[in-house]
Amino acid sequence: MFDFIPSTNQPAPAASALLLFDRAMRLRAISPDIVRAAQHLNGLTDHQLAELGINRSDVEDTIERYI
């Protein structure tokens, strides 16, 4: 239905750039889930987090990164 004719003036994007872009878009799509999970973990005590092998600073950094 739609014909695509690649431009010969521009080089094709590197596969790694496409993979990086795809990964970024996936992370952006799931960031609300990441924030919710981190906020849930942030409600746990330090002892409970330690039992899970998680540092509170990692949880707080994750919340800040995705908000």
N, C-alpha and C positions, 0 to 999 in steps of 0.2 A: 504494500500500500504506500508506504513512505520510502522513497529511495534516498539512501544516504551516500553522498559522494565525499569521501574524505578530502580535505584540503591538502594539496601537495606543498603549500608554502610553509606549513608549520610541522615541526617534527612531532611524532606520536608521543604522548606522555609516557613517562617511564612506568613500568608495572609497579614499582615500589611506591610511586606517588599515588597511583590509583588505589593500592592496598591501604596506604596510610589514610587517604581521604575516606575510604569505605569504613575503616576502623573508627575514625573520628565521628562519622555520621551515626554509626551504631552506638558509640558511647553517648553521643548527644541524645539519642532516642531512649536510652535506658537510664540516663542520669537521674530522672525523678525516682526511679526504683532504687538507685544507689543511695540517694539522699534519704529516702524513707528507711532503708535498711540501716544506714549509719545512724540515723536519729533513734531508731529502736535500740541499737547497740549502745548508744550514748546513755540510754536510760538504765543500763545495767550498772551494777557496782563495779569498782575497780577489781575486786576479788573475782567476780563472775567473768569479767573480761580476761583477767589473767588465766583463769581456767580454760578459756577458749583460745588462749595464745594471742590475744589482741591487746595492743597498747591504746589507752584512751587518746593519746596524742594523734595516733593514726586515724582514729575515728573522727576526731575533730578536724584534722587536716582534710579528710575526705569530704566532710560536710561543707567546709569552706571552699574547697576546690570546685564542687559541682553546683553551688548556689550562686 
